[in-house]
Amino acid sequence: MAEALHIDLDGAWPREAIVGAYHDARAWGPRLRYCTSEEELESFAAETPGGGRTFTLFGSGDFHHLSALWVRRVAEKVTVISFDNHPDWDTRPPRWGCGMWLNRALEYPHVEAAAIWGCGNFELNWPGHLFTDRRALASGRLRVWPWTERLAPSGQRRFPGITPLDWRAQFQAFAAQLAGRRLYVTVDLDCLHAAESATNWEPGLFTAADLAWALRELRAHGEIIGGDVCGAASNPRYARWGQRLLARWDHPRPTPLSPAESAALNARALTTIWPALTAG
């Protein structure tokens, strides 16, 4: 049976957010947030548990690149499925950052394919789409289902889109293709509607109930052997000035919410999503 683990990088979640082991990694938070070096990442990996057949709760979406580390520790063939408002497929430097982690996962030979559901931002329009792994897209090893209403006409022509009316039918067909496969599922809370989560990034259009339904569909066909949830808003702290500069340039202006309001929204979403992810 897969284990549950809370890796605390930034205080985004209360210590008791899930039933499972707790690992205090807050000293690493500023060094890893938004982007980091290969050396820093490997040092962090050497002293941090998690990954493989584990369900991991960790911090803000600014740390989503750690999902590539968790996937690296999977010891079997796996398909990665990401629910995210951003594709996280940028091919530009830095190599280890929250906006390009999916490319790192696709470098691992045991990752058979990756799929992204619920994107809705500019990276799928021109010129953002130029900075992706075109070979992986062309081969079908990397696939994306974005919200049509969030795409420019050029993006709509380039990618198969979903709408609130048809996304479940499309997802059912997608899940049916995964029969017998082992799956690693990552959820970034920024894929949720603004009324359902508080994050450090632009909000998406899913509801927590939508994700719970989708996760049950995946379980009906494949085997979810591990996964993670990240994306709760936290106060950004950085170890390096270059890291801080890049992050401030890239981030949207935050929606003003009190810490208590943010925590309540995210706790409610986690209560719906986590049991469906872990089958707990």
TORBAGU-448694 format. One line per 10 residues: number of its first residue (from 1); for each residue x, y, z of C-alpha. Coordinates in pm, 1 decimal. Layout:
BEGIN
NUM	X/Y/Z  ...
END
This chain:
BEGIN
1	0.0/0.0/0.0  127.5/349.7/-85.0  227.0/574.2/203.4  110.7/930.4/270.6  371.0/1198.3/338.1  355.1/1570.8/409.9  675.0/1752.5/312.2  657.7/2099.3/463.7  863.5/2347.7/259.8  685.7/2674.2/329.6
11	403.2/2635.1/580.8  148.4/2624.6/299.3  -40.1/2348.3/483.0  -91.8/2290.0/855.5  115.1/2005.5/994.5  -195.5/1790.4/1047.2  -337.4/1850.0/696.0  -327.1/1477.2/615.3  -297.6/1152.8/806.3  56.0/1039.3/736.3
21	421.8/1105.0/804.8  547.5/1462.8/837.4  887.1/1584.0/714.7  1003.9/1935.2/802.5  1191.5/2078.3/502.0  1126.5/2447.2/568.0  1498.9/2522.4/573.0  1502.9/2414.8/207.6  1205.6/2624.0/100.5  1384.7/2948.6/4.9
31	1656.4/2754.3/-179.8  1411.2/2555.2/-391.7  1125.8/2799.2/-448.5  1038.0/2875.4/-813.4  1372.5/2746.3/-943.7  1689.1/2585.4/-819.7  2019.6/2438.4/-935.8  2090.1/2073.2/-1006.4  2332.6/2066.8/-713.9  2076.5/2207.8/-469.5
41	1811.8/1966.8/-591.0  2040.0/1664.5/-547.1  2139.2/1776.5/-198.0  1772.3/1810.6/-108.6  1697.1/1468.7/-258.7  1974.2/1303.8/-57.6  1808.1/1392.1/272.6  1438.9/1392.3/181.5  1199.7/1096.5/168.9  908.0/1059.7/-70.2
51	834.9/971.0/-427.5  779.0/633.3/-585.1  473.8/459.6/-442.8  396.3/751.5/-212.1  124.6/1015.6/-200.8  291.4/1344.9/-115.8  143.3/1672.5/1.3  382.7/1963.5/-34.4  388.1/2340.9/-65.6  303.2/2615.5/-310.2
61	293.6/2552.9/-684.5  627.0/2735.5/-682.8  770.4/2395.9/-582.5  596.5/2189.3/-850.6  933.2/2094.7/-1002.3  977.6/1858.2/-708.0  714.3/1638.1/-871.3  985.7/1541.3/-1121.3  1193.6/1418.6/-827.7  902.6/1216.8/-688.8
71	845.2/1066.4/-1037.0  1216.2/986.8/-1072.4  1186.4/758.5/-772.1  915.4/545.1/-931.5  1069.0/202.9/-998.4  833.4/89.7/-1275.6  685.8/201.4/-1606.8  441.6/482.6/-1544.1  221.8/741.1/-1715.2  221.7/1088.5/-1558.7
81	-106.5/1276.9/-1544.3  -106.2/1640.9/-1437.2  -403.4/1857.6/-1343.3  -267.4/2210.4/-1372.1  -360.0/2553.6/-1501.8  -9.6/2571.0/-1652.8  153.9/2314.0/-1881.3  494.3/2336.3/-1704.2  666.0/2236.4/-2027.5  889.8/2537.2/-2099.2
91	1219.7/2437.2/-2259.3  1407.3/2755.7/-2165.3  1640.8/2787.5/-1864.0  1647.9/2735.1/-1575.5  1654.6/2359.2/-1607.7  1495.5/2300.6/-1266.1  1197.5/2528.6/-1220.2  826.0/2496.9/-1156.9  746.3/2596.1/-1517.0  948.1/2323.3/-1687.7
101	940.9/2021.8/-1457.8  737.2/1804.8/-1696.9  1030.8/1807.2/-1940.3  1249.7/1659.6/-1666.8  995.2/1383.9/-1604.5  981.9/1299.1/-1975.0  1360.0/1245.6/-1973.4  1320.7/941.1/-1750.1  1302.6/617.2/-1951.1  1039.3/467.6/-1719.8
111	794.5/753.1/-1797.5  595.2/621.7/-2092.2  383.0/932.3/-2150.0  248.3/1246.4/-1986.8  -90.2/1417.5/-2009.2  -197.5/1761.6/-1885.8  -559.5/1848.6/-1810.1  -711.0/2188.5/-1739.3  -455.0/2438.0/-1871.0  -585.8/2783.6/-1942.3
121	-304.6/3034.9/-1974.9  -97.3/3213.1/-2239.0  167.4/2942.3/-2275.4  -52.1/2751.7/-2519.5  -89.9/3055.2/-2747.0  169.3/3214.6/-2973.3  457.3/3260.2/-2898.1  444.7/3057.8/-2574.3  383.0/2731.4/-2755.4  723.4/2763.9/-2925.7
131	897.0/2676.5/-2599.0  781.5/2319.3/-2555.9  910.1/1973.8/-2644.3  766.8/1959.7/-2995.7  901.9/1610.3/-3053.7  711.1/1477.0/-2752.3  394.7/1653.1/-2868.8  431.3/1526.5/-3226.2  484.0/1167.1/-3110.5  187.2/1176.4/-2874.6
141	406.8/1105.7/-2572.6  301.1/1446.8/-2438.5  -64.6/1548.6/-2468.9  -263.0/1842.0/-2336.2  -631.7/1918.6/-2291.8  -670.5/2294.4/-2229.4  -984.6/2499.8/-2170.9  -1093.5/2624.1/-2513.5  -1240.4/2945.9/-2373.7  -899.0/3045.2/-2235.1
151	-716.3/3002.3/-2568.3  -662.7/3247.4/-2850.4  -787.3/3130.8/-3194.5  -434.5/3013.2/-3281.4  -419.3/2805.2/-2964.0  -761.3/2657.2/-3034.1  -641.6/2539.4/-3374.0  -325.9/2388.1/-3231.8  -454.9/2193.6/-2930.7  -763.8/1979.0/-2865.7
161	-969.7/2180.7/-2622.2  -1226.9/2103.4/-2358.7  -1535.6/2292.6/-2247.6  -1746.8/2270.2/-1932.1  -2002.4/2075.6/-2137.8  -1778.2/1813.9/-2297.5  -1471.4/1768.1/-2078.9  -1609.7/1471.6/-1883.0  -1691.7/1278.2/-2198.9  -1342.0/1349.3/-2330.5
171	-1187.7/1246.1/-2001.0  -1381.6/918.7/-1993.2  -1245.9/833.6/-2337.8  -893.6/927.4/-2223.8  -918.2/718.4/-1906.0  -1040.6/416.2/-2100.6  -716.2/425.2/-2302.1  -518.7/379.2/-1978.6  -653.7/33.0/-1902.6  -392.1/-170.9/-1719.0
181	-139.9/114.2/-1693.1  31.7/234.5/-1379.4  -28.4/604.6/-1319.8  138.4/884.9/-1126.4  -102.1/1176.5/-1074.7  -5.2/1529.1/-974.3  -255.7/1798.7/-878.5  -171.2/2168.7/-863.3  -449.2/2356.5/-687.1  -422.3/2640.2/-938.9
191	-623.3/2420.2/-1176.7  -923.7/2499.5/-954.8  -1161.9/2791.4/-986.3  -1066.7/3097.9/-781.3  -1366.3/3036.9/-555.9  -1225.7/2695.3/-459.7  -855.8/2753.4/-391.6  -601.1/3017.2/-293.4  -269.5/2984.3/-479.2  31.4/3189.6/-588.9
201	-75.0/3164.4/-954.0  -364.6/3231.5/-1191.3  -672.1/3013.3/-1123.3  -818.3/2749.4/-1352.9  -1173.8/2629.9/-1413.8  -1206.0/2290.0/-1243.8  -1387.2/2235.4/-915.5  -1259.9/2002.6/-644.3  -1557.3/1778.0/-715.6  -1452.1/1765.6/-1082.3
211	-1108.5/1639.4/-983.3  -1249.5/1380.4/-743.7  -1466.5/1249.2/-1027.4  -1169.4/1241.3/-1268.6  -951.9/1056.1/-1017.8  -1220.9/792.6/-971.2  -1236.6/752.9/-1349.4  -861.5/694.1/-1360.4  -885.7/433.0/-1086.4  -1163.2/255.7/-1275.1
221	-920.1/182.7/-1560.4  -558.2/214.4/-1446.2  -366.6/183.8/-1119.3  -270.1/506.1/-940.5  51.3/393.4/-772.9  154.6/736.1/-641.6  86.8/1104.0/-669.7  103.7/1444.3/-511.9  -89.0/1760.9/-435.3  70.3/2105.9/-426.5
231	-35.5/2462.1/-497.1  -154.1/2616.2/-170.9  -60.4/2982.5/-138.9  231.1/3073.3/85.5  442.6/3378.4/154.1  734.0/3371.0/-93.9  1087.0/3364.7/44.4  1394.8/3324.7/-177.0  1758.4/3244.7/-110.1  1903.4/3418.2/-418.9
241	1839.3/3754.9/-581.7  1821.5/3607.3/-934.5  1563.6/3355.9/-820.4  1359.5/3637.2/-661.5  1383.1/3854.7/-975.3  1264.6/3577.8/-1209.7  982.6/3477.5/-979.4  851.6/3830.7/-934.8  855.8/3887.8/-1309.4  666.1/3565.5/-1376.6
251	403.2/3569.1/-1101.7  62.9/3735.0/-1136.7  -57.6/3994.9/-889.7  -202.9/3801.6/-595.4  -571.7/3820.6/-509.7  -597.2/3969.2/-160.4  -723.4/3701.0/78.3  -660.8/3670.5/448.7  -447.9/3375.9/561.2  -753.2/3231.2/735.4
261	-964.7/3254.1/416.9  -688.8/3097.5/207.7  -638.4/2813.0/453.2  -1010.7/2740.1/470.4  -1048.0/2727.6/89.9  -752.3/2496.9/42.7  -846.5/2269.7/332.7  -1192.5/2225.4/183.3  -1044.7/2139.9/-157.6  -795.4/1894.8/-8.0
271	-1072.9/1719.1/186.4  -1239.5/1642.6/-146.9  -932.5/1567.7/-361.1  -699.5/1375.9/-128.0  -928.2/1075.5/-55.4  -999.1/1035.2/-427.9  -626.2/1048.6/-510.3  -517.6/807.3/-237.7  -833.7/592.3/-227.1  -828.8/665.4/146.0
END
